[in-house]
């Protein structure tokens, strides 16, 4: 484990600008929206912003203001931001992102998590934040060999926390990060103070004659919505779970292509009822981490590596006994009935949020932070 600083050469940024300036756009269609993917007019505006107004150096400085380490943990390269609170009794907190996200999702939460007394909280709400990039993603990638699946990533994160001096910690995750959090709960129950997720994966518990018998009408409607979403929005999953290496070169050769592939999901999976909940600059910060590290392929490969995890009976047939909190956001694309969750997690906290979608911390940093505080207070009371 060693200290790390992000360094981007002028030549890398010049190459990016050159590629963006030579983007070959397809023709626009009259009145096109998001139903068939990223609209071309929107992408044109994004590329123009990227070329003429976006400032990577500002983000690079923001990231480098946070302490960073990199090392080999349980056989996988992991980069992490390690931000200790000034409050000595702070709770160690591991934050786990997913695809198509990155550590950028949590940046606007870190100040309040680390220093709650300056952001409407109490000293006992403080966290020592450990924010790793998933192996194969961004600053932890690319991976160079097969085997970086969910169980391997959980092992690497457990080793990371041990080496950082946190034998016990709280784990939080969404998307793939929720699966890693579940694996940590199954494999390292004695080390987890608690598990908190905002991606309640819809898996019917084994052994039920009628799994839907335990679902309320509202939950049945949510399951039907999940089925509809996966029916019209599953192309990315099939491609990345079966042929990520065919997709990768296009994403790593064209910054506009990479942006179109990643950012469509931020629009489709977010709560956009009041407009896009992030700035173009923040979306480009996330895209830049994939572009500069050349990790679009290895990140996509996560789906091929871990495709079976979401339905593995050895995973979902066991209950996580670690105290668990689940936060449900109204535009999350995947929701499971509470009874299902109670069979698969030691559920002590269930919170339904008024706004937000798949990218909880990114979309609603205030709600995300408040819910983590509430959950941790319940753990402390227990």
Secondary structure, 3 states (H helix, E strand, C coil): CEECCCCCCHHHHHHHHHHHHCCCCCCCCCCCCCCCCCCHHHHHHHHHHHHHCCCHHHHHHHHHCCCEEEEEECCEEEEEEEECCCCCCCEEEEEECCCCCCHHHHHHHHHHHHCHHHCCCCHHHCEEEEEECCCCCHHHCCCCCCCCCHHHHHHHHHHHHHHCCCCCEEEEECCHHHHHHHHHHHHCCCCEEEEEECCCCCCCCCCCCCHHHHCCHHHHHHHHHHHHHHHHCCHHHHHHHHCHHHHHHHHHHCHHHHHHHHHHHHHHCCCCCCCCCCCHHHHHHHHHHHHHHCCHHHHHHHHHHHHHHHHCHHHHCCCEEEEEEEEECCECCCCCCHHHHHHHEEEEEEEECCCCECCHHHHCHHHHHHHHHHHHHHHHHC
